[in-house]
């Protein structure tokens, strides 16, 4: 992994992660497609692309994964879609990545990780930013969509923690996507009378599943080979910012003072939790 290749792959992955929010918001806000159908198509498209990528590897490897991780993946994808009925792209991305990082950081504390006072302050600041964003007020996001996005972030955090020990992350993700497809289809059954898919929504779901999810995750796992843990964490802090800016430029959304301050607190707080000094010494 040369530095140029690492940077190129990392930029693509961050744009892909932001693209998931933009595509989902576009489909649910500007088309007749429902969240359950969007989720099912996204998971199916991602499963196909990842299966092809795994089979194309040297030795024609097979997808791995497990049902517990697949369920966490399904919960993330489903809650993510339903949340974007009532959230802007930027707010949704901030809640998602804030809760993902908070879940992983709290899991580290539960496992006995030792933190410096600065890191503890960073986690407190990040959680305060999320709480401040969710406090009732004229510009607060709707409670139910916000709760669903927080649930999506917790599920993705659990999925990420379970995937740390995967020998071949792409193969594990492929297997988990394949297992999540029937879960996505089953989730469509209760909403069967209201299911609807139009051209725009179908296109967004296919691109989200195949490109920004399937290919995006595969590229990210490749980029991780050239990134230190703290660099990988800090890179992901850019996703809510990219999403918010793209939401303004492409979807006509606005950034109010509450979102700006909440974003600053969450991103700064998470940045402070990254073990910069410890990692440098260990390296």
C-alpha positions, -999 to +999 in steps of 0.1 A: +000+000+000+017+032-012+007+065+005-010+077-027-031+046-031-040+047+006-052+083+003-071+077-029-089+047-015-097+065+017-112+095-001-133+072-022-145+053+009-154+085+028-173+098-003-191+065-005-202+066+032-215+101+027-232+089-005-253+064+014-269+092+034-275+113+003-289+085-018-313+073+010-325+108+017-330+115-020-350+083-025-372+088+005-377+125+001-380+129-037-396+096-048-424+073-039-401+045-027-407+033+008-380+026+034-386-012+035-382-016-002-351+007-003-335-015+024-342-048+007-329-036-027-298-020-011-289-052+008-295-074-023-274-051-045-246-050-019-247-088-015-243-093-053-214-070-057-195-083-026-201-119-037-186-111-071-156-093-054-149-123-031-152-149-059-129-128-081-101-130-055-072-153-060-083-188-050-120-180-055-127-175-018-162-180-004-182-155+017-180-161+054-198-141+081-224-152+107-261-147+115-255-125+145-235-100+125-259-102+096-288-093+120-268-063+133-262-053+097-300-056+089-310-036+120-285-008+109-297-008+073-334-009+082-333+017+110-311+039+087-337+039+060-367+046+082-349+074+100-343+093+068-380+099+064-377+127+089-340+137+090-318+159+067-288+141+053-264+161+075-283+156+107-287+119+100-250+114+093-240+132+124-263+111+146-252+079+129-214+084+131-217+100+165-235+069+179-213+045+161-181+060+176-198+064+210-208+027+210-173+016+202-157+039+227-181+028+255-175-008+246-137-002+250-143+013+284-165-017+294-137-040+283-113-022+306-095+002+283-075+029+301-082+064+292-065+097+299-084+126+313-084+143+279-100+113+263-126+111+290-133+148+284-136+141+247-162+114+251-182+137+275-180+165+249-192+143+221-221+129+241-230+164+251-230+175+215-255+146+206-277+155+236-277+192+227-287+183+191-316+162+204-329+186+230-365+198+223-367+231+204-377+246+171-347+231+152-345+198+170-348+167+147-381+147+151-377+123+181-386+090+164-364+094+133-336+106+156-340+076+178-340+053+148-308+068+135-292+064+170-303+027+169-288+024+134-255+037+148-255+014+178-262-016+155-234-005+131-210-001+161-219-036+173-213-049+137-180-032+136-169-046+169-178-081+159-159-077+126-126-068+142-115-104+144-125-113+108-096-126+089-110-115+055-132-085+062-145-084+026-155-121+027-172-117+061-191-086+049-202-105+018-215-133+038-233-110+062-249-091+034-261-123+018-276-135+051-292-100+056-311-102+023-339-126+035-342-105+067-348-074+045-374-093+024-392-105+056-393-069+069-412-060+037-441-084+046-458-062+073-456-032+049-468-052+019-499-030+012-478+001+012-447-010-007-438+012-036-407+015-058-403+040-086-374+046-110-356+072-089-359+052-057-348+020-074-318+037-089-308+052-056-311+019-038-291+000-064-263+026-064-263+027-026-261-011-023-237-018-052-214+012-052-215+032-019-221+001+003-207-030-014-178-015-032-174+013-007-169-012+022-145-033+002-124-002-007-124+009+030-111-024+042-084-022+016-075+013+027-073+002+063-041-017+055-023+016+051-039+035+079-031+035+116-061+031+140-062+067+149-060+078+113-089+055+104-110+070+132-102+106+123-109+100+086-145+089+095-150+122+113-151+138+079-182+119+067-209+140+086-192+172+073-191+159+037-227+148+040-239+182+054-221+202+027-233+179-001-269+180+013-268+218+010-254+218-025-273+188-040-305+185-020-311+222-010-309+215+027-299+240+053-274+240+082-287+258+113-268+270+144-278+239+164-265+215+138-233+235+134-226+236+172-236+200+177-214+189+149-185+208+162-189+193+197-193+158+185-164+159+160-141+176+184-150+153+212-144+121+192-111+135+179-099+140+215-107+104+223-083+091+197-052+078+214-027+099+194+002+098+219-002+062+228-003+051+192+027+072+182+048+057+210+036+022+202+045+027+165 
